[in-house]
Amino acid sequence: MVEYNQDANERLNQRRLAITSMMFSDEEKREKPEFWVEGSTLRRFFSAVDPMDDLLEKIDLPILRHKALLCEHKIGLHPRVACRGKLLTKKQFNQYSELLQLERDKLISKQNKNINTELNDTASVRAPVCDLVIQNASHLFCKRCADTYKVVLKAKFDRFSELNYLHSILDPKSDDVISIEVDERTYAVSKAFITGLRKVALKIMKPALSIDGRPTASIDVPMKGIDHFDASNFILVQEEKEVEIVVSSTSKDCLDPKVNSKIMCEFTPPLPYYLKYTILLILIL
């Protein structure tokens, strides 16, 4: 555990008392939160074990730097950024700002030998605690970014659902996979290819199956983690009746581009009977 100097420990103790006594009263629980603050700084503050000197001692910079988080249109926050913050009530936001300012003043006072002179001399260049107040009614979301984000999330969700379906239905232990006699409605697919396909699909889905770095309990379609899903290196290209699978990956995870190369000879004859245990027959409904 990191040990700080006496002054820092004193500030942290005062912060703990202020947080519990001022920011989480019964009255605050009844008030509607409307003021957005950036999440990482708030977590550091609420931890009450981080003196945050790197933010407090730079008096020419705001502690809560919200302007830099605005979207490219400078209208509001991108939804992806907004999700990383927290809404506070008006009283909580004011207390949060006041406590940050108080800690900054104490830190600067301790760092300067001639406190009165230094504080007066630097007062004109001292930045405010927060450079942009973001409320529900102003700056919270950029509608243009939000509309685009919805389209992106839907595309990711649809592709994730497809991969999840493939991963499940191609499970050799699944009841949905049935070995049948070959006819015009079936395709023969190499079991080695299916195994590789399921491994690649799972590898692509894994980032979406975790929230804040922690894995979820199952492979069910996630909601909070879908933004981390990226299938750009896995493309299904269908032209006429042929399907080409392109995977940009390491050689270890590389899939057979012709699907059945391992079970077909160069003359492509009908599949011999002795290969029946190396193929998976999939019914096309």
N, C-alpha and C positions, 0 to 999 in steps of 0.2 A: 504494500500500500504506500502511495506517495505521501511524503510528509512535507508540509509547507511551513513557512516561517510563522512566527507568532501573529504578525499582523494579518496574514492571509487566513489563518485559522480563526482569528477573531471575526473577520468579515464573513466567513462561512457559517460560523455559529449564529451570527446575527441574521444571516440570510435564512437559515433553517427556521428560526423563530418567526421571522416576518412571513415566510411562505405559509406556515401552518396557521398563524393567527390572523393574517390579513387576506389571503387569496382563496381560501377554501371554507368560507363561512356558509351557514345554511342559506343566508340571503343570496349568496352567489349562485347556489345550485338552482334557485328559482328564476334567475335572470337569464334571458336569452343571449347566447354568445354571438357577437357580431363583428369582433375585431380580429383580423387574421395576423398571425405572427409566424415567422420562419421557424421550422421545427428543430433544427440542429442546435441553434443557440438557446432555445427554450429548454431543451433536454439538458444541456450543460448547466443552465441556471438551476433547474429543478433538482439536479443530482445533488446539489449542495456539497459537493466534494471537489469541484473544479473552480478555482479562483478566477478563471477567465481573464487573467492579466493581459493576454495577447490582444483582447478586444477592448478592455477598459483603458489601457494606457495610451492608446492611439487617439488622443483627444481631438485631432483634426478630422477623424472619421466617425461616422455614426456607428453605434453598436448594433442596431437593427438596420441592416442595409437592404431594404426592400426594393428600392428603385432598380437595382441591378437585376432583380428577379422578374421584372416585367417582360412580357413577351415581345416578339419582334415588332408588333404593331404599337407597342407602348400604350395599350388600352387597359390591360389588366394582366392577370396571371394566366399562364398556360395551365390547363387542368392537371398536367403531370407535376408541375411545380406546386400548385395549390394543395395537392394531396399530401405533400411533405410538410405542411404547416399545421397550425392548430388555431381554432377560433376561441377567443377569450371574451368574457363579458367586458363592458366598458370599464367597470371598476377594477377588474383584474388587469386589464391592459394598462390602465393608469398606474396601478400599484407596481406592476412589472417594470414600467418605464421609470418610475420614481426610484425603485430599489436599484436598478442598474445605474442611474445617475448618482445615487448616494454612494454606491460602491466605487464608482469611478472617482468621485470627489475624494473619498478616503484614500484610495490608492495613490492618486496624484499628490495629495497632501503629505503622505508618508515619504514619497519619492523626492519631494522638494525640501530643501533646508529652510529657505525663506518662503513659507507657505503663502503669506498674505501678498507679497510682491509677485510671486509667480502666478497665483490664481488671477490676480488683477491683470497682469500683463498678457495672459493667454486667454482671457475671457472672450475677447473679440474673435478669436480664431477657433474656439471650441465648437465642435459640431454637435447638433442635437442628438439625443439618444436614438431616435427613429427618423429616418429621412423621408418616409412615406407611410402615412396611416392608411391601411387597407381595410375597408369595411365590406359587409355583404352588399351594400348598395353602390359601392364604388370600387373599381379596380379589381374586384375579386376574380372575375372570369373575363377573358376575352372571348366574345361569342364566335368570332371567326376561327380562333384556335380550337375552341370547344367543338365546333361543328366538324372541323377536320379531324380532331382527336377521336370523335365518335366513329367516323369512317375507318380510321386506322384500327381502333379496337375491335370493331365488328369483323374486319378482315382477319385480324389475328385470332379472334375467337373461332371463326369459321374454320380456319386452317388447323388450329389446335384440335377442334372437335373431329376433323377428318383424321388427323394423325392418331388421336386417342381411340377412335373407332377402329382404324387399321390395327393398332397395337393390340386391341382387345380381341377382335374377330380372328386374327391370325395367330392367336395363342394356341399352341398344340393341345393344351389342356382344356380349351374352351369347347363348350357344347355346340357352338355355332359353326365350328369347322367340321365338315362331314366328308369323309372319303367316299367317292361314288364312282360308278363306271363312267368312262369317258364317252361323251356324246357332244353334239354341236353346241351345247350350252355351257361347257366347262373349259377351263384353262388348266394346264399342268404347270405348276410353278415349283422350282427347286426349293427344297426345304432349307438348303444353305442360304439361298437368297432371302427367304422369309425370315430366318433367324437374324441375318444381317440387317434387314429392313426394320425389324422390331427394335434392334439395338440402336440404330441410328435415330428412329422415331423417339425412343425414350430419352436419348441424349439431348435431342432438340427440345423436348418438352420439359426437361428437368429444371431449367431456370424459372419456368412459370409455376413449377410445383413447390416453390419456396416463397416465404414471405419474410422480408427482412433477414434473409440468409438462413432461415429455419425451414426445413422441409415440412410439407403438409402431411397429413396422416394417410392420404391415399392418392390415387391417380385421377380422381374425379376432376372434371373440368373446373379450373380455378377461376376466381373472379378478381381477387386483389392482385394476384401475381401475373395476370395475363399480359400486362404491359411489358414484362420481361421476356415474353415469348418472341423468338426470332427464327423463322423458317426460311430465311432468304437463301440459305445454302442448300435447300432441299426443294427441288422444283420438279413437278410432274408436267411433262409436255405431251399432249395428246394430238396426234395428227392422223386423221382417218381412223384406222382400226389399230394402229400401233401406238404403244405407250413407251416413251423414253424416260428413264429416271436418271436425273443428273444430281450427283451429290458432291459438293466441294468439301472434302474432309481429308483426314489423314489416311494413309494407305491401310492402316489397321481397320478403319471403319468403312473403307471403300466398298461400294456395292457393285455387283456384276452389271454392267450397262446393258447386257443382252438378256439379263434375268436368268436364263437357263443354260449358260455356257458350260456349266459343270456336268450337266446330264445329257448334253446333245453332242453327237459326233459331227465331224465336218460335213458329212453328207446329209445331215438332218433326217434320219430315218424315223419311223414311228418308234415311240418309247418302248424298249424291251421290257418284258415282264419282270426281270430281276431288278429293275430300277424302281419298282413300285414303292419300296420303303424309303426312297430318297426324294420322292416328289410329294407335293401337297396338291390335291385336286380341289379346286374351288368352284362351287356352283354359282353361276351367274344368273340371278333371278330377274 
